[in-house]
Amino acid sequence: MNYGKVDVLLGLQWGDEGKGKVVDVLTPKYDVVARFQGGPNAGHTLEFEGEKYVLRSIPSGIFQGDKVNVIGNGVVLAPDLFMNEAKDLEKSGHDLKSRLHISKKAHLIMPTHRVLDAAQEAAKGKNKVGTTGKGIGPTYTDKVSRMGLRVGDILDGFDEKYAARKERHLQMIKNLGYEYDAKALEETEKVWMEGIAYMKEFPIVDSEHEIDKILRSGKSILCEGAQGTMLDVDFGSYPFVTSSNTICAGACTGLGIGPNKIGEVFGIMKAYCTRVGAGPFPTELFDETGATIRAIGHEYGAVTGRERRCGWIDLVALRYSIMVNGVTQLIMMKSDVLDGFDTIKACVAYNVNGVETRDFPYDIEKGIEPIYKELPGWKTDMTKFTSEEQFPEAFKNYIDFLEAELETPIRIISIGPDRDQTIERK
């Protein structure tokens, strides 16, 4: 049988690498785009034709023609936020209801999950993880403890299932001694129920079977990840991580795809590095350089608006991410942000308590000192370039250096936020 292909696209740093734009650029080459993990704490920003869109739960392939987009079983979905997001897109002329399919096995984020999120963060005191407060962690916790509410449940016996889980959550919140606004929760719940009714207007499917049929028909699928590898619950900077598997293997469990079906693995990185929320960040810059990168790169969270922490590119972490994902091609974003710098730095190794290593260690919270290599900046505005032949020599040298260090080809380079500011290398 001539099976179609499955390629995976994911972030290699701490998220915010620009996955949405790249999915949008690559989508014309695929028949279907599928999101495999994460929730509305992940914001993918896309800009084209003078408009800016922020997607939270809907796959970034939704803007391209009549292609089917799938929200997979590994995603956690908030019906109220999904409804608001989808209606905003419908207002801008995008038809969703026939093209956006939702897995029955995706888990639902309940209003009480958000209260639980806040209660659990408050209980941690100074050890807060810095969650977005969207209820992601508690929803995945319920999933793993076999207490979750799934999209398929809205089709049968929903009221009873919902009431039982809500009561359990309220008892947990009470046990944590957390004070919350009951009236606000009631208002949220009302909109949430409207979202449930709205979701029923979409195809609710057994996505693993649908995806298998798509592949059996010879069609191709692009799997879209959320967050980044360094936020993976197993391989990231634990405990300052998200609650799902953001790595390539997450596409298999989050969509029901056998590992032998995976073809290309596109790893996305910035030409520098950012992080949102708490947690270790070895190459973080606390000086004017970090502030300049933030200002030029507009480094603020797409969902939360939070200021992103900025630093030089970390090749130790990137080598690790490439290894655990099996990355076959690299995509470098926001190269243009560094256009004006005299000198560019790249962390090539860590000094860990006096010992130099190129391997990513178990703990990066203490005793880590980045070892940098300095490279000359290119001092050229590249935002209007249309081909790699126009790249200045210093930038070409930067690319060559990164490819040698990472042992992986850089195939696509982004030189601005617009869809057209994307250069595919030969």
N, C-alpha and C positions, 0 to 999 in steps of 0.2 A: 504493500500500500504506500502511496506517495503522500506521506504526512506533511502537513505544513510546518512552518518553523516557529519557534518561540524564542524571542530575544528579550533580555532583561535590562532595564535601565535603572540605575540606583545611585545614590549619593555615597561618596567615599569619606566625607569628613563628618562634621557635627550637624549636618542638615543645612538647608538654605543654600545649596550649591547652584540652584537654577534648573532643577529637573523639569519644571513645568514648561519652560521655554523650549528645552531640547525635545521633550515629548511632542510638543506642537510641531517642531521642525521635522522630526523623524516620521510622524504619523502618516504622511502621504505614502510612505513605503510599506505600510502595513494595512491589513484588513480590519483588525480589531485592536483596541487598547484596553488593558485590564489593570486595575489597581489591586494590589495584593495584601497590603497591611496598613496599619496606622488609622488615625481618626481625624477629626476636624482641628486637631492641634497642628496639623501640617498645612501650610499655605503655599500653593504654587502660583507665582505671579507670572502673567503673560502680558506682553504688550505688542500690539500690531494694529495697523490702520488707524493710528491715533487714539486707540482705546486701551485701557488697562483693566485686566481681569484678575481676581484672586480666587483660585479654586481651593476648596478645603477637603471635600470628600469626592467630588466628581473628577473622573480621570481627565487629564489634560488633552486628550485626543478629541474631545467633544466639539471643538471648533472646526474640525476638518470634515467637510462634506457630509455624507450620510453614513459614516462608519459607526459600527456598534461599539459602545464602551461598556465595560463590565466592572461593577463594584464587587470584588471577590469576597469569599468567606472569611479571609483573614482581616478584613476591615471592621472597625467598630463605627457604627453610624448613629448620629443624633438626628432623629426625624425632624425636629424643629429647625435645626441649623441647615440640614439638607434641603428642606422646603424653601427656606429663605434664599439659599444659594442657587437652587434650581430656578426659582421664580425670577431672580435677578437676570439669569442667563436667558430665560424665555422672553423677558422684556426687551433684551437686546437682539431679539430675532432668531435665537437658536432653538430649534425644535428638539426637545429632549425625550419626550415620553415614548417614542417608538425606538429610540436609539440607545437609551441608557437602561441597562439591565442590572438588577440587584440580586445578589445571591441570597437564597433563603437561609443560608448558614451564617451570614454576617450577624454579629451581635449588636444589640441596640444599647446605646448610651441613654440611661434613664435620667430624669431630672434629679433624682436622689443620688445618682452617681457623682454629680457635680458637687453636691453638698458634702458627700463623703470625701471627695478629693480635697476640698478645703479643710475639712475636719482633720483628716490625716496629716496634711501639711502642717497645720497649726500644732498638732500634737508632737511633731518632730522638732519644734523650736528652732534652734540655730543649725540643726542638721537638715533643713529643708532641701528638697531636691530641686525646687524651682519649676514645678509643673505649670502648665498653662491654665489649670483649673477647669478643663473641659470634661473631666470625668473619665479620661482615657484609662488611667491606671486601675481604678476600681472596676471598670467594665471588663478589662482583661483579667483581673483577679477573679471576678465572678465566673468568667468563661472557664478559667483553669480549675476553679473549685466546683465546677458543674452546677452552678446556680444561675447561669446567664439566661437572658431573654433574647431570642433570635428573631430575625426578620420573618422567618416562616411562621413564628408563633402568632403574628398578627392575623393570620388566615384562619386560626382555629383556637377557640378557648382562651382568647387573649386577655379578657378582663380579669379572669381568675388568676392567671399566671402573673399578670402585672401587679395585682393587689398583693399577692403573697410576697413578691420580691420587694415591693415598696415598703411593706411593713417590716421586713427584715432589715432593710437599710435604715429605716427610722430608728429601730432599736440599736443598731450599731452606732449611729450618730449620737444617740442619747448616752450610750456607754462611754463614748469619747468625751462627754461633757461639753459638746460643742453647741453654742447658741446660733441659731439661724433664723432667718425671716420666713415664717410659715406662710405669710400672705404672698411673698415673692415666689416661693416654691409653688404655691397654688396657681399663680399666674403663668409661671413657666410651664407647669404641667398642662394647662389649658392649650397653650400654643403647641406643645409637644404632641398632644392628641390630634390636633389639626394636622400636624406633620405626618402622623400615622395614617390618617385618612388620605392625605396627599400621596404618600408612598404607594398606596394601593393602585394608583393610576398608572404606575410603571410596571413593566414586565418583571415579576418576581420569579426567579428561575433557580433550577438546580444547576448552578454555574459550572460545576465540575463536568457534568454531562454535556452542557452546551459548549464548553471549551473543547472537549474531546471531539465533538461533532465538527466543530470549526476546523480543527486540525486534520481530521479524517477527510475533510473536503478539500484539503490542500491549501487552505488559507493560512495567513501569517498573523501572529499576535505579538504585540509589544507589551511587556509587563512593566508597570510603572510603580516604583517604590516611593515611600515617603520617609521623611527624616534622613538620617545618614548612618553609615556603617558604625561610626564611633558612638552611636546611640543605641546600637543593638543590645537587647536585654542579656544576651550571652557574651558577646565579644566586645561590647563598648566599654566606656569608662564607668563601670558599675560602682555605686548604685545610681550615679547621675546619668541615667539612660531612659529611653522610652520603654514601653511595656510589651513590645512586639519584636519579632525578628526582622530587622531591616535589611539583612544580607540576602544574597541571591537565593539561598535555600528557602527563604521566606516566600518566594514566588511559587515554589512547589507546594508548600503547606497552605499558602494563602489563596491558591487557585485550584489545587488538585491536579497539578501537572507533574508527571513523572520526570525525574532528573535527566533521563536520557533524551528528553525533548528539548532541553535548553541548548540554544546555539550561541549567539554572540552575547557577551555580558558587557554592556556599556557602563563604565564607571565615570561619574561626573565629579569634578573637583574645581575649586576656584584657584586662581593664580596666587592666592594668599589663603588665609584661613579665618573662619569666624565661628563663634559659639554663642548660643542664647541660653540664659538661665545659669544655674549654679553648676559646679563641677570643675575638675582640673583641665587646664589648657596650657600645655608647656610653652608654646610660642607666643602667648598673649603679649601684646604691647600696651603698656600703661602710659606711653608718652605721646608726644605730638604726632608721631608717625602713625600710631594706632588710630588717633582721632581723625587724622587726614584720610586714612583708608576708609573709615566709617562714613565720613562726610561725602567723599567722592563716590563711594560705592552704594550710598543710600542704605546703609546696613541697619535696617530696623525690621523687626518681625512682621511678616505679611499678615499674620492672624492677630498677634498681640500688640504690635507696635513697639515692642521692647527693643531697646538699644542692643545691638549685637556687639559682643566683644570681638576685637580684631587682632590678628597677629600674622606673622610670616608663615609661608607654606611649611608644613611639617611632613617631611618625606619618610620619617620613621613610621608615623601613623598611616601614611598613604601606602607604603609597601605592605604593611600589615593588612590593610583593607583590600588591596589588590589580591593578596594571597587568599584570604578567607572567602572572597567572592568569586575567584577564578576570572578576574577581569580580562577581557580580550582586547578592548579598545578604550582609550581614555578620551574624555571630552573636557576641555579646560574653559571655564567661564570667567568672565570679568577681567580678562587680560588688560582691558583698557583702563581699569582703575589704577594700574601701576604705570601708566604712560608717562607721568611727569617725574618719576623718582630718579635721582642720580644713581642710587645703588639699590639693588634688590638682594634680599637675603633669603636663604633656604636652609632649613634645619636638616642636616644630613645624618646626624646621630645624636644620642643622648649621653650625657655624663650622669650615671646613676650611682650616687654615693661614691664618687671617685672612680667608677669603672665605665669605660666607654662601650656603648653597644649600639648596634643598628637594628636590634630586635625590639619590638614593642613589648614593654614589661607588663606584669600582672597589675601593678599599682603605679599610676602616674601622678599620684596626689602629693607625694613627698620625695625630696631628694633628687628631683629631675632638673638637669641643666641642659638646655638645648645647645648643640654644637652647630654653628652656622658656617655656610660658605657664602661669600659675598660675590655678587655678579654685577657687572655694569648695567645700568638702566638703559632703555632705548630712547627715552626723551622724545617721543614722537606720538602725535595724536593719530591713533589707528582706527578711530571710529567710522571713518568713511571708506576704509579699504574694502575691496571686493574680492581679492585673491591673495594667496600666501606669497606670491611673487613680490608683493608690495611691502612685506614685512621688513623692518630694518634689521641689519645684521645682528645687532645685540639681542633682539627678540628671538631671532632664529637660533642664536646660541643658547638662549634660555630654554627654548623648546628641546634642543639637542641634549642639553644638560639633564633636563627632567626625564627625558626618554631613557637616557643611559642609567640614571639612578633608579628609575622605576621599572626598567626592563619591559616596558609596555608602550606601544605606539599611541601618540596623541593624534586622533583622527579629525576632531572638530574643535575649532577655537571660536569662542564668542568674544566679540569686540564691542558689545553694547546690548541694551535690553531688547531692542526690536528684533522681530523674527528675521528681518533681512540682514542684521548685523551678525551673521554666522558664516564662518568660512570652513568648508570641508577641504581637508588637505588631500593631495593626490597620493 
